[in-house]
Amino acid sequence: MCKEDFALFVKLYEQKTSSTRRSVVSVIESSDKKYVDADFDTVFDMLASSKSCDSLYSFFDGLYCKLRQTEYAADDSILDRIIAVKEQRCWSHMDYNYVNRIWTTVYPSHTYINILRNLIISCDKLVKKTDVAAYMVVSEYSFTDFPKKMFCEDQYIGFEVPHPKYSGHTFLFSTTAVQETKSESFTMKWGVFDEAVCSSRLDFPLPRLHFAFERQISANNLEWQLLPLSWCGKPNCDNTTTFWSWGYLKFYENEIKQSDMILEMNGPSSWHCPLFCVRNNELRCRIVAYLIN
């Protein structure tokens, strides 16, 4: 066995044994100010070597979030850099539909996101079209209910992974509520928490899943757009708990007053942030997951 093959074997073995020991996995990483302050190339290198960045999905999410805040016109050369990171970290492809559904707009500030998305989605070394078994809906809400359910209540939701290997097993998606507007208490996890809750004991490594937020585009169609969650960190709210900031995602119930806005807590105010009015909004949103090979 050559040196390179042995290094790959060791890395894959470490990943396998690590996943065997874990029964609960955190869905989101803490927001890190160093990613906000650094330029795009520096963030690229930091993500490429970060232990918190454990898949091509979370790496792409980090680049996506950075491009909400900075101007960087990617070209074909960035594909070679991403492919090199993917191969070095032994990551699998992303599902084509994950990149295809990513939320983009016509705003000038999103030109750079669109460029990166279009480059990646056309690269068969980074994305692959797979069957529907790679994708699952974990929980679904109306926009009106979402902040209350997600941020203000503890949740325990059972879900199944639609793959023959995990047939008959129920996994648990769990969130811990923000207590008295203190965001530190918020957690979002999934796994096997209690055998009494799950349908059977897990006697094999947890599947590797990547979670995201999806929103319905309009009531007249069934199209959904995807927004990454990996680096959203902890949610924050204003004094009236009617305006929530979760990374770059913003949810408001009442008219937003400048004095109540908290844009600086999870990112600079220069970010173009999706603002979702939740008052009497019966459009649907949901937490979804993709199975990582």
C-alpha positions as CSV (number, residue, x, y, z in Angstrom):
1,M,0.0,0.0,0.0
2,C,1.5,3.3,-1.0
3,K,1.8,6.3,1.4
4,E,-1.1,8.2,-0.1
5,D,-3.5,5.1,0.0
6,F,-2.5,4.5,3.6
7,A,-3.3,8.1,4.6
8,L,-6.7,7.8,2.9
9,F,-7.4,4.6,4.7
10,V,-6.5,6.1,8.1
11,K,-8.7,9.1,7.4
12,L,-11.7,7.0,6.4
13,Y,-11.3,4.8,9.4
14,E,-11.2,7.8,11.7
15,Q,-14.4,9.1,10.2
16,K,-16.1,5.7,10.5
17,T,-15.1,5.1,14.2
18,S,-15.9,8.7,15.1
19,S,-19.5,8.3,13.7
20,T,-19.8,5.0,15.5
21,R,-19.2,6.6,18.9
22,R,-21.7,9.4,18.4
23,S,-25.4,9.0,19.1
24,V,-26.3,12.7,19.0
25,V,-25.1,15.3,16.4
26,S,-25.3,19.1,16.4
27,V,-27.0,20.5,13.3
28,I,-25.5,24.0,13.3
29,E,-22.1,25.6,14.2
30,S,-21.6,28.7,16.2
31,S,-21.2,31.9,14.2
32,D,-17.6,33.1,14.3
33,K,-16.6,36.7,14.0
34,K,-13.4,35.8,12.3
35,Y,-15.3,34.7,9.2
36,V,-17.1,38.0,9.1
37,D,-14.0,40.1,9.3
38,A,-11.8,38.2,6.9
39,D,-11.8,38.5,3.1
40,F,-13.1,35.8,0.8
41,D,-9.8,34.0,0.1
42,T,-9.0,33.9,3.8
43,V,-12.4,32.5,4.7
44,F,-11.9,29.9,1.9
45,D,-8.7,28.7,3.5
46,M,-10.1,28.7,7.0
47,L,-13.1,26.6,6.0
48,A,-10.9,24.2,4.0
49,S,-8.9,23.3,7.2
50,S,-11.7,23.7,9.8
51,K,-12.7,20.6,11.7
52,S,-16.2,22.1,12.0
53,C,-16.5,22.0,8.3
54,D,-17.0,18.3,7.8
55,S,-18.5,18.0,4.3
56,L,-18.7,19.7,0.9
57,Y,-22.1,20.9,1.9
58,S,-20.9,22.8,5.0
59,F,-18.0,24.1,3.0
60,F,-20.3,25.4,0.2
61,D,-22.6,26.9,2.9
62,G,-19.7,28.9,4.3
63,L,-18.8,30.3,0.9
64,Y,-22.4,31.1,0.2
65,C,-22.8,33.0,3.5
66,K,-19.5,34.9,2.9
67,L,-20.7,36.0,-0.5
68,R,-23.8,37.6,1.1
69,Q,-21.4,40.0,2.7
70,T,-18.5,40.6,0.3
71,E,-17.9,41.2,-3.4
72,Y,-15.9,38.3,-5.0
73,A,-16.4,37.5,-8.7
74,A,-15.5,33.8,-8.9
75,D,-14.2,32.3,-12.1
76,D,-13.4,28.8,-13.3
77,S,-10.2,28.7,-11.2
78,I,-12.3,28.4,-8.0
79,L,-13.6,25.0,-9.1
80,D,-10.0,23.6,-9.1
81,R,-9.5,25.0,-5.6
82,I,-12.8,23.5,-4.3
83,I,-12.1,20.1,-6.0
84,A,-8.7,20.0,-4.4
85,V,-10.2,20.7,-0.9
86,K,-12.9,18.0,-1.6
87,E,-10.3,15.4,-2.5
88,Q,-7.9,16.3,0.3
89,R,-10.7,16.1,2.9
90,C,-12.2,12.9,1.3
91,W,-15.6,14.5,0.9
92,S,-18.4,13.1,-1.3
93,H,-20.3,15.0,-4.0
94,M,-23.2,17.3,-3.1
95,D,-26.7,16.4,-4.4
96,Y,-27.5,18.3,-7.5
97,N,-30.8,19.4,-6.1
98,Y,-29.2,21.0,-3.1
99,V,-27.3,23.5,-5.2
100,N,-30.1,23.8,-7.8
101,R,-32.6,24.8,-5.0
102,I,-30.3,27.4,-3.4
103,W,-32.0,30.7,-2.8
104,T,-30.8,33.4,-5.3
105,T,-32.3,36.7,-6.3
106,V,-31.9,39.4,-8.9
107,Y,-30.4,41.8,-6.3
108,P,-27.0,43.1,-7.5
109,S,-25.4,42.0,-4.2
110,H,-26.3,38.4,-5.1
111,T,-24.5,38.4,-8.5
112,Y,-21.5,36.8,-6.8
113,I,-23.7,34.0,-5.2
114,N,-25.3,33.3,-8.6
115,I,-21.9,33.1,-10.3
116,L,-20.6,30.6,-7.7
117,R,-23.8,28.5,-7.8
118,N,-23.7,28.3,-11.6
119,L,-20.1,27.2,-11.7
120,I,-20.6,24.5,-9.1
121,I,-23.8,23.1,-10.4
122,S,-22.2,22.5,-13.8
123,C,-19.2,20.6,-12.4
124,D,-19.7,16.9,-12.2
125,K,-16.7,16.5,-9.9
126,L,-18.7,18.4,-7.2
127,V,-22.3,17.6,-7.7
128,K,-24.2,14.5,-8.7
129,K,-27.8,13.8,-9.6
130,T,-29.1,11.1,-7.2
131,D,-32.4,9.5,-6.5
132,V,-35.0,11.0,-4.1
133,A,-33.7,8.8,-1.2
134,A,-30.9,11.3,-0.7
135,Y,-33.5,13.9,0.5
136,M,-36.0,14.1,3.4
137,V,-38.3,16.5,5.1
138,V,-37.7,16.5,8.8
139,S,-40.3,19.0,10.0
140,E,-42.7,21.5,8.4
141,Y,-44.4,24.7,9.7
142,S,-46.4,27.7,8.5
143,F,-44.3,30.9,8.6
144,T,-46.6,32.2,11.3
145,D,-45.8,29.3,13.6
146,F,-42.1,28.9,12.8
147,P,-40.4,31.4,15.2
148,K,-42.6,30.2,18.1
149,K,-42.1,26.5,17.4
150,M,-38.4,26.7,16.5
151,F,-37.1,29.3,19.0
152,C,-39.6,29.4,21.9
153,E,-40.5,25.7,22.4
154,D,-38.6,22.5,22.9
155,Q,-39.2,20.2,20.0
156,Y,-38.9,16.4,19.7
157,I,-39.7,15.2,16.2
158,G,-39.2,11.7,14.9
159,F,-38.2,11.2,11.3
160,E,-36.9,8.4,9.0
161,V,-34.1,8.3,6.6
162,P,-35.4,7.0,3.2
163,H,-32.6,4.5,2.5
164,P,-32.8,0.7,2.7
165,K,-29.9,0.6,5.1
166,Y,-31.9,2.5,7.8
167,S,-35.3,1.0,7.0
168,G,-37.4,0.6,10.2
169,H,-35.3,3.0,12.3
170,T,-36.7,6.3,13.6
171,F,-34.3,9.1,14.4
172,L,-35.0,12.2,16.5
173,F,-34.7,15.9,15.6
174,S,-34.6,18.1,18.7
175,T,-34.4,21.8,19.5
176,T,-34.0,23.5,22.9
177,A,-35.9,26.8,23.3
178,V,-34.3,30.2,23.8
179,Q,-34.8,31.0,27.5
180,E,-35.7,34.5,28.5
181,T,-34.2,35.9,25.2
182,K,-30.9,34.3,26.1
183,S,-29.7,32.7,22.9
184,E,-27.0,30.5,24.5
185,S,-29.7,28.0,25.6
186,F,-30.7,27.2,22.0
187,T,-29.6,23.9,20.5
188,M,-30.5,22.0,17.4
189,K,-29.5,18.3,17.4
190,W,-30.5,15.0,15.9
191,G,-29.7,11.4,16.5
192,V,-30.7,8.7,19.0
193,F,-31.5,10.3,22.3
194,D,-33.6,7.7,24.0
195,E,-34.4,4.2,23.0
196,A,-38.0,4.6,24.4
197,V,-38.5,7.4,21.8
198,C,-36.9,5.6,18.9
199,S,-38.4,2.6,17.2
200,S,-35.3,0.5,17.7
201,R,-31.8,0.5,19.1
202,L,-29.1,1.8,16.7
203,D,-26.6,-1.0,16.2
204,F,-24.6,0.7,13.3
205,P,-23.0,4.1,12.8
206,L,-25.4,7.1,12.4
207,P,-26.0,8.1,8.8
208,R,-24.4,11.4,7.9
209,L,-26.9,14.1,7.3
210,H,-26.8,17.7,6.2
211,F,-29.6,20.0,7.3
212,A,-31.0,23.1,5.6
213,F,-34.0,25.5,5.7
214,E,-36.5,25.6,2.8
215,R,-39.3,28.1,2.1
216,Q,-42.3,27.8,-0.2
217,I,-42.1,30.4,-3.0
218,S,-45.8,31.1,-3.3
219,A,-49.1,29.5,-2.4
220,N,-49.9,28.8,-6.0
221,N,-47.0,26.4,-6.6
222,L,-45.1,23.7,-4.9
223,E,-41.7,25.1,-5.6
224,W,-39.3,25.5,-2.7
225,Q,-36.1,27.4,-2.3
226,L,-33.2,26.3,0.0
227,L,-31.2,28.4,2.5
228,P,-28.2,27.0,4.2
229,L,-28.2,26.7,8.0
230,S,-24.7,25.4,8.8
231,W,-23.2,28.7,10.0
232,C,-26.4,30.4,11.4
233,G,-25.4,29.9,15.0
234,K,-27.7,31.0,17.8
235,P,-30.9,33.0,17.2
236,N,-31.4,36.4,18.7
237,C,-34.6,38.4,19.3
238,D,-35.5,42.0,20.1
239,N,-37.1,43.2,23.3
240,T,-40.6,42.3,22.1
241,T,-39.7,38.9,20.7
242,T,-41.4,39.8,17.5
243,F,-38.2,40.2,15.5
244,W,-35.8,37.2,15.3
245,S,-32.4,37.1,13.7
246,W,-30.9,33.7,13.0
247,G,-27.6,34.2,11.2
248,Y,-28.6,35.9,8.0
249,L,-32.3,34.8,8.3
250,K,-34.7,37.4,9.7
251,F,-38.3,36.8,10.9
252,Y,-40.6,39.6,12.0
253,E,-44.1,39.9,13.1
254,N,-44.6,43.6,13.7
255,E,-43.3,46.6,11.9
256,I,-39.5,46.6,12.4
257,K,-38.2,49.6,14.3
258,Q,-34.6,50.6,13.9
259,S,-34.1,50.7,17.7
260,D,-35.2,47.0,17.9
261,M,-33.1,45.7,15.1
262,I,-30.1,43.4,16.0
263,L,-28.4,43.0,12.7
264,E,-24.9,43.4,14.2
265,M,-25.3,40.3,16.5
266,N,-25.0,37.6,13.9
267,G,-23.5,39.6,11.0
268,P,-22.9,43.1,9.7
269,S,-25.8,45.2,8.6
270,S,-24.4,45.3,5.1
271,W,-25.6,41.8,4.5
272,H,-28.6,41.4,2.2
273,C,-30.8,39.3,4.5
274,P,-33.9,37.4,3.7
275,L,-36.7,39.1,5.7
276,F,-39.8,36.9,6.3
277,C,-43.0,38.4,7.7
278,V,-44.6,35.8,9.8
279,R,-47.9,37.6,10.7
280,N,-50.8,35.7,9.1
281,N,-48.4,34.1,6.7
282,E,-49.6,30.6,5.9
283,L,-46.9,29.9,3.4
284,R,-44.9,26.8,4.5
285,C,-41.3,26.5,5.5
286,R,-39.4,23.4,6.7
287,I,-36.2,21.8,7.9
288,V,-34.9,19.3,5.4
289,A,-31.9,17.0,5.3
290,Y,-29.7,15.4,2.7
291,L,-28.0,12.1,3.1
292,I,-24.2,12.4,2.7
293,N,-22.7,9.3,1.0
